[in-house]
């Protein structure tokens, strides 16, 4: 990558969707967690500022820094959740109807891997 972290504003996916399409992680924090001063508002009630980075752990660290949670040097990624404690809702609707076959196969492999790891998938 060209940088360690990118910063974006997210109202309806403007951090998360580009991140997903570019193979990085995007995080939309709650609306007022990161100060929005200097950001161009689209919706005062829905806008939030969040990081795009290489991993969930990197996003968690940058989020802690952006939100001024303590000292930047103390920012740490949270411990991963135990997979058996997670309940996931997998879409089974028109959103999946026109997936390219390789994408559909990758989606099903990911669901199978999550299920094998102990998650409860609805």
Secondary structure, DSSP 4 states (H G I P E B T S, - for coil): ---SEEEEEESSSTTHHHHHHHTSEE----TTTS--TTSPPS-TTT-EEEEEESSHHHHHHHHHHHTT-S-GGG--PPPPPPGGG-EE----SGGGTT--HHHHHHHHHHHHHHHHTT-EE-
